[in-house]
Amino acid sequence: MNELLPTIIIIYLVCHSPAIIMLTLGLNRLKTRPENAKKLLIAAGIYFLIGGGICGALLT
């Protein structure tokens, strides 16, 4: 089980890296471009929800 944990963490980060990038970009652009930032934050939230369901289904 100890060898499986790092691979699970790596798979989780690979599956959610686009959502993490969108989240950071959205938070950085919140003051300069609020409309664009709002779209990025909503897309990141949806990606987290969908990605969590798909990754959760693959790991069980």
Secondary structure, DSSP 8 states (H G I E B T S, - for coil): -TTHHHHHHHHHHHHHHHHHHHHHHHHHTTTT-HHHHHHHHHHHHHHHHHHHHHHHHHH-
